[in-house]
Amino acid sequence: MFNCGVVADFISVDFNSNTGALHLSGGRIPDMGKTIASFTAINKDIKAIDTFIDGNPDTRYLYVASVEDWQAFPPFKFVFGEIK
């Protein structure tokens, strides 16, 4: 079962680009640690996860290799899958 701290409407994982997307509705907010753990359980090489709430970009979780950790970026920092 996918565990992001709340019930997800749907998720997607792209194994070619090692990215994922989590879609929620009703103002539910995912837990960052649980979301990352769930996606990395599906694909250990995942590098970016975009979250959407009610169809709107919420947060991008990005694995930053230089610090060997995940960081969260607000929605205005990414457009169409690229950090801006």
ZILINZI-V561061 format. One record per backbone hydrogen bond with DSSP energy under -0.5 kcal/mol. NH is the residue of the N-H (numbers start at 1). CO is the residue of the C=O. If there is no record, write none. Layout:
nh:NH co:CO
nh:NH co:CO
This chain:
nh:4 co:2
nh:4 co:6
nh:8 co:6
nh:9 co:23
nh:10 co:23
nh:12 co:21
nh:14 co:19
nh:15 co:13
nh:18 co:14
nh:19 co:14
nh:20 co:48
nh:21 co:12
nh:22 co:50
nh:23 co:10
nh:24 co:52
nh:28 co:25
nh:31 co:4
nh:32 co:30
nh:35 co:31
nh:36 co:32
nh:37 co:33
nh:38 co:34
nh:39 co:35
nh:40 co:36
nh:41 co:37
nh:42 co:38
nh:43 co:39
nh:46 co:43
nh:47 co:18
nh:48 co:18
nh:49 co:61
nh:50 co:20
nh:51 co:59
nh:52 co:22
nh:53 co:56
nh:54 co:24
nh:55 co:24
nh:56 co:53
nh:58 co:51
nh:59 co:51
nh:60 co:73
nh:61 co:49
nh:61 co:59
nh:62 co:60
nh:62 co:71
nh:63 co:47
nh:64 co:62
nh:64 co:69
nh:65 co:63
nh:67 co:64
nh:68 co:64
nh:69 co:64
nh:71 co:62
nh:73 co:60
nh:75 co:58
nh:77 co:74
nh:78 co:75
nh:79 co:82
nh:82 co:79
nh:84 co:77
